[in-house]
Amino acid sequence: MRRIDIPAPKVGEDTAEGGLEVPGGQARELTCVSLFAGGGGMALGFERAGLTHVLLNELDRHAVATLRSNRPEWSVNSLDIRDVCFRHLHGTVDVVEGGFPCQAFSMSGKRRGFADPRGGMFFEFARAVREIRPKVAVAENVKGLRSHDGGRTLDAMVAALEEAGYRVAWRILGAHNFGVPQKRERLILIALRGGAGGQILFPAELDGPAPTVRQVIGDGVTGPGARYSARTAWIMSHVPEGGNWRDLPEHVLREFLPNGPYGGGSCSGAAKRLAWDQPSPTLLCQPTATKLTGRCHPAETRPLNVREYARIQTFPDTWRFEGPMSAQYRQIGNAVPVALAYHLGRAAVAMASGTSTSTGLSEAAHVVKARRPIRRRAVTSPPSRPRGRSTGPTRPGRRRTTSPKGTAR
Ligand SMILES: C[S@@+](CC[C@H](N)C(=O)[O-])C[C@H]1O[C@@H](n2cnc3c(N)ncnc32)[C@H](O)[C@@H]1O
């Protein structure tokens, strides 16, 4: 089996906290693989929690450039995960984490679930867990996953990890309860390898009020940012701080929603302007669109700039995003807020090292069992690749074995 060269932690503001105290008093380095790593929110939080990355995988070239430029020492593969074999890492990694694509389960999408190739990416995560067999696996997705297909989708995911020999629990966590100035709720699924001992742990919510928008962008941080069209700027100039389309005067509302806002709740978040003294609503990938995803600065009539976006997602100012502006917003909007990821990372560290007495963690009330039998084929087969997107070998036996230092690109 290939041995892994573990890169030394980088020293500086954004780096790991260093070695971990494990029972017996010895410091030991815990290792992590990051899948669907995006612009690095989850990976950065896990690094801060003390985990050392041995491999990150991400398909999007701009996100890969972000990871590589901020952390040249990280081993980042720019590959479609369906082409990657992880068997060479078997038994050598403590934690696997991945925020698999969420569009297939999101309330704001068509919710095609496993019928959407992006929805099937969970099974690639589960395959990586089977091949690597870490002590702990942490997956992140949208809250809407819980109710998708009446709960059967989540059941299938739980069943896939149970079949791999893991105990599984999940919770919905609100980022605003973990030091993030944003009301962003996410489903966190944690799997603990059978026989590893200990409890499944989630981070406990922090005391005190959530941070506010003013606290993180009130100093007027500057940076590149998208601009509104003249029409959108005119519409948004009528929305007061903390308001949305409901606050528009009638003549503006007629221009904004010519067919009327009469279709019910689907556009309740449209034309949203942030409030200074509250957490932000969930940041999405496109801050310019006024319908649903737009997020206007609290006082100025413009979308949040890239740096403001990053601060609300609790990225440090030193973390630079690569690619065109739209790609930068996408990486930030897709990310797990770094502060939430840090607390998840601490829970993973405690489970992997057996230090379950660490403060700020809470045991899962119960370990989930898939509620109904799932046909084996449905839960373990990786989804077939959509036609016309051949990017490499697909048969499991032909997957690429990636090198630890990112030589496969
Ligand atoms: C929700 S984002 C992950 C965000 C990341 N966890 C973070 O905290 O910044 C999902 C990522 O999966 C990547 N992705 C989608 N399909 C993929 C595939 N087939 N192989 C590898 N990565 C893929 C996307 O490019 C996207 O960056």
The ligand as an ORCA input file, in Angstrom:
! r2SCAN-3c Opt
* xyz 0 1
  C     -21.750     22.314     -2.048
  S     -20.267     22.484     -2.924
  C     -19.090     22.063     -1.689
  C     -18.644     23.217     -0.846
  C     -17.511     22.892      0.092
  N     -17.824     21.779      0.953
  C     -17.155     24.088      0.961
  O     -17.408     24.041      2.158
  O     -16.627     25.080      0.413
  C     -20.228     21.019     -3.922
  C     -18.990     20.913     -4.780
  O     -19.005     19.652     -5.450
  C     -18.309     19.828     -6.675
  N     -18.645     18.710     -7.564
  C     -19.814     18.522     -8.228
  N     -19.754     17.398     -8.963
  C     -18.524     16.858     -8.752
  C     -17.865     15.691     -9.246
  N     -18.483     14.879    -10.106
  N     -16.614     15.438     -8.832
  C     -15.988     16.276     -7.975
  N     -16.560     17.405     -7.464
  C     -17.809     17.690     -7.862
  C     -18.792     21.181     -7.166
  O     -17.891     21.739     -8.100
  C     -18.884     21.971     -5.864
  O     -17.737     22.739     -5.651
*
